[in-house]
Amino acid sequence: RPDLAAALRELRAQYEALAARNLQAAEDWYRARCARLHERAVRSQEAVRASRREAGECRRQLQARLAEMESLRGAHQSLERQLQELEERHSAEASSLQDTIGQLEDDLRNTKNEMARHLREYQDLLNVKMALDIEIAAYRKLLEGEESLFNMGSTSLSALNPVSNPIYSFQPKGFSSSA
């Protein structure tokens, strides 16, 4: 019996040693596994933090881009309003200038008509003047002819009448025509 108890003790010791080794191996495996999981968790946490930082940076960039886009949209609308105002002002000025051009063309047409009328009146007056000049020249010739006849008659009369009457003496003056 002692051998059996010793063998059982030995078996038990071997079994306990094996159990201790298995327990130690399981604990080592568990610790290694935990260490790897812990490392993985740390890396995952770092990856999550990096992702969060990147997401935050992306959000900030998105907000900056949205603010920039709103600013550009406002500037675009302002420029569109200015362009519309300029177009309206330009069309109003163009319309005003067209009205002025029309009025000036009417004035020019009226002035041309008035000048043509004045030119016709001037031509008519010039024709009348020329007719009057011709008539005056004809009367002058007639007067000169009568004067020469009168002078011939007065010389014969002066021979008969020694006192000459200055009231009846005619002395023609030279007429000058201004054209």
Disulfide bonds with the S-S distance in Angstrom:
none
